Amino acid sequence: MAITLEQAQGLIDGAVRYAADNGLQPLTVAVLDPGGVLVALARQDGSGLLRPDLAVAKAGACSGSE
């Protein structure tokens, strides 16, 4: 089952909202499709410069596509 850009953006919005509500540090969030291809990525202001690479790698590891 594929994930649409709209769905991926909704996941990112939810993660950013959760971080703000819970006082977490700035996030970088990556959403991959079932094949491990990046669908959407968001990096909040203040998040580290290497965070996009780490976010994609973590998402791939969690999905088993790495």
N, C-alpha and C positions, 0 to 999 in steps of 0.2 A: 504494500500500500504506500503510495507516494505521499509526500507532504507538500502542501502548497506554500507559496511565499506568504500568503495571508496567515496561514496556520503557524508558520515559523515565526512570523512577526508577533503573533499573539503569545507564543511561548516566551519570546524575548521580553515583551512588555510585562508579562507576569513575573518573570525573574527579576527584572529591574524594580518593579513595584514592591516585590517581597523584600529585596535588599534595602530599599528606602524605608519601608515600614519597620524593619528590624535593625536599622542602624548599621548595616554592613558596609564594608569598604567598597569602593567602585568596582564594578564587575565588567568582565568581557564574557559575552554569551555567544556560543556557536550552536547552530542547529543544522544537523546533517540529515540527508534522506536515508532510506534504508540501505542504499548502496555505499554509504559513506561519503557522498558528495555534499559539499557545503551548500546550504540553501540560503542561510542568512547569518550574519554576524553583526554584533553591536558591541562597541567598546565605549564605556562611560568615561567622561572626563576624569582624569586622575588615575585611571587604570594603567598599569605598567605597559611599556612598549612591546614586550614579548608576549603579553597576555593573549593576543589573537592566535598565535601559533600554539600556545598551551591549551587554549579553549578548544580548538579544533582537534588537537591530539586527544584530549580528555573525552570529548564527545565521541570520537572514533573508538576509543578504548571501551567506553560504556556500551556502545552499540555492537561491539564485536567486529567492527569493520576494519580495524587497524591490524 
